[in-house]
Amino acid sequence: MPAPQSRILVVEARFYEKIADSLFDGASRVLSAAGCEIERIAVPGVFEIPAAINFAWKSGRYAGVVSLGCVIRGQTDHYEHICREVSRALMDLTVQREMPHGFGILTCENGDQAWERADVGRRDLGGRAAKACLAMLEIRNRVAARG
């Protein structure tokens, strides 16, 4: 796990506010238990997450990033475009910026599926995304230590 002075950025889409809060609860529990300092940035929707992460990552202030949000399928193909483009943008940032990242964006058919995944008492995908970020931070630090 990272050193206690590690600052982790959590960028969350607030379009589905209660789901976002639940995802954040799970992520913050994991990060706090690991001794991390958490900085939280809210964006209107999932589409804005990659740009916010890019702006913040350039500052050099963060050891890692957790992205949180939810996209629920509607009656148009908007869902397909948003999910694909956001996922691709986040993968590109993660690889190009060598950024330890935990992906916690839910892509669901309906609200029930979203709650199943967001609820800290059930699947807790916010907590899982935070664990992924910490694992990638540990891997990066281990590889860097080998020189």
C-alpha positions as CSV (number, residue, x, y, z in Angstrom):
1,M,0.0,0.0,0.0
2,P,1.1,3.6,-0.6
3,A,2.8,5.7,2.1
4,P,0.4,7.7,4.3
5,Q,1.4,11.0,2.6
6,S,0.0,9.8,-0.7
7,R,-2.7,12.1,-2.1
8,I,-5.3,10.4,-4.3
9,L,-7.6,12.3,-6.5
10,V,-11.2,11.1,-6.8
11,V,-13.1,12.5,-9.7
12,E,-16.8,11.8,-9.6
13,A,-19.6,12.4,-12.0
14,R,-22.6,13.9,-10.1
15,F,-25.3,13.1,-12.7
16,Y,-26.7,10.4,-10.5
17,E,-26.0,12.0,-7.2
18,K,-27.0,9.3,-4.7
19,I,-25.1,6.6,-6.7
20,A,-22.1,9.0,-6.8
21,D,-22.2,9.4,-3.1
22,S,-22.3,5.6,-2.5
23,L,-19.4,5.1,-4.9
24,F,-17.5,7.8,-3.1
25,D,-18.3,6.3,0.3
26,G,-16.8,3.0,-0.8
27,A,-13.7,4.6,-2.3
28,S,-13.1,6.9,0.6
29,R,-13.3,4.0,3.2
30,V,-10.6,2.1,1.3
31,L,-8.3,5.1,0.7
32,S,-8.7,6.4,4.3
33,A,-7.9,2.9,5.7
34,A,-4.7,3.0,3.6
35,G,-3.7,6.3,5.1
36,C,-4.2,8.3,1.9
37,E,-5.2,12.0,1.7
38,I,-8.2,12.3,-0.5
39,E,-9.0,15.2,-2.8
40,R,-12.5,15.1,-4.3
41,I,-13.5,16.8,-7.6
42,A,-17.0,16.7,-8.9
43,V,-17.9,17.0,-12.5
44,P,-21.4,17.2,-14.1
45,G,-21.3,13.9,-15.9
46,V,-19.1,10.9,-16.9
47,F,-18.1,12.6,-20.1
48,E,-16.2,15.3,-18.2
49,I,-14.2,12.9,-16.1
50,P,-11.2,12.5,-18.5
51,A,-10.7,16.2,-19.0
52,A,-10.9,16.9,-15.2
53,I,-8.3,14.2,-14.6
54,N,-6.0,15.5,-17.3
55,F,-6.2,19.0,-15.8
56,A,-5.4,17.8,-12.3
57,W,-2.8,15.2,-13.2
58,K,-0.6,17.9,-14.9
59,S,-0.2,19.5,-11.4
60,G,1.9,16.7,-10.2
61,R,0.1,16.8,-6.8
62,Y,-1.4,13.3,-7.0
63,A,0.0,9.8,-6.5
64,G,-3.1,8.2,-8.2
65,V,-6.6,8.8,-9.4
66,V,-10.0,7.1,-8.9
67,S,-12.8,7.8,-11.4
68,L,-16.3,7.3,-10.3
69,G,-19.6,7.7,-12.1
70,C,-22.6,5.9,-13.6
71,V,-24.1,5.6,-17.1
72,I,-27.5,4.0,-17.4
73,R,-28.7,2.8,-20.8
74,G,-31.5,4.9,-22.3
75,Q,-33.5,4.6,-25.5
76,T,-30.9,6.0,-27.8
77,D,-27.3,5.1,-28.7
78,H,-25.9,7.9,-26.5
79,Y,-25.0,5.3,-23.9
80,E,-22.8,3.4,-26.3
81,H,-20.9,6.6,-27.3
82,I,-20.3,7.8,-23.8
83,C,-19.2,4.5,-22.4
84,R,-16.8,3.8,-25.3
85,E,-15.3,7.3,-25.5
86,V,-14.8,7.8,-21.8
87,S,-13.3,4.3,-21.3
88,R,-10.9,4.9,-24.2
89,A,-9.9,8.4,-22.9
90,L,-9.3,7.1,-19.4
91,M,-7.2,4.2,-20.7
92,D,-5.2,6.6,-22.8
93,L,-4.5,8.9,-19.9
94,T,-3.6,6.0,-17.6
95,V,-1.0,4.6,-20.1
96,Q,0.3,7.8,-21.5
97,R,0.6,9.6,-18.2
98,E,1.8,6.5,-16.3
99,M,-1.1,7.2,-13.9
100,P,-2.2,4.7,-11.2
101,H,-5.9,4.7,-11.8
102,G,-8.9,2.9,-10.4
103,F,-11.8,2.7,-12.9
104,G,-15.1,3.0,-11.0
105,I,-17.6,4.0,-13.7
106,L,-20.7,1.9,-13.7
107,T,-22.2,1.0,-17.1
108,C,-25.6,-0.4,-16.3
109,E,-28.9,-1.3,-18.0
110,N,-31.0,0.1,-15.2
111,G,-31.0,1.8,-11.8
112,D,-31.3,-1.5,-9.9
113,Q,-28.1,-2.8,-11.5
114,A,-26.4,0.5,-10.6
115,W,-27.4,0.3,-7.0
116,E,-26.3,-3.3,-6.8
117,R,-22.8,-2.2,-7.9
118,A,-22.6,1.1,-6.0
119,D,-23.9,0.0,-2.6
120,V,-21.0,-0.5,-0.1
121,G,-22.9,-3.4,1.5
122,R,-23.1,-5.3,-1.8
123,R,-20.6,-5.1,-4.7
124,D,-18.9,-1.8,-3.5
125,L,-17.4,-0.9,-6.9
126,G,-16.2,2.4,-5.5
127,G,-14.1,0.5,-2.9
128,R,-12.9,-1.9,-5.6
129,A,-11.8,1.1,-7.8
130,A,-9.9,2.5,-4.9
131,K,-8.2,-0.9,-4.3
132,A,-7.2,-1.0,-8.0
133,C,-5.7,2.4,-7.8
134,L,-3.7,1.5,-4.7
135,A,-2.5,-1.8,-6.3
136,M,-1.3,0.1,-9.4
137,L,0.4,2.6,-7.3
138,E,2.2,-0.2,-5.5
139,I,3.2,-1.8,-8.8
140,R,4.5,1.5,-10.1
141,N,6.5,2.1,-7.0
142,R,7.9,-1.4,-6.9
143,V,9.0,-1.2,-10.6
144,A,10.6,2.3,-10.0
145,A,12.5,1.0,-7.0
146,R,14.2,-1.7,-9.1
147,G,15.6,1.1,-11.3
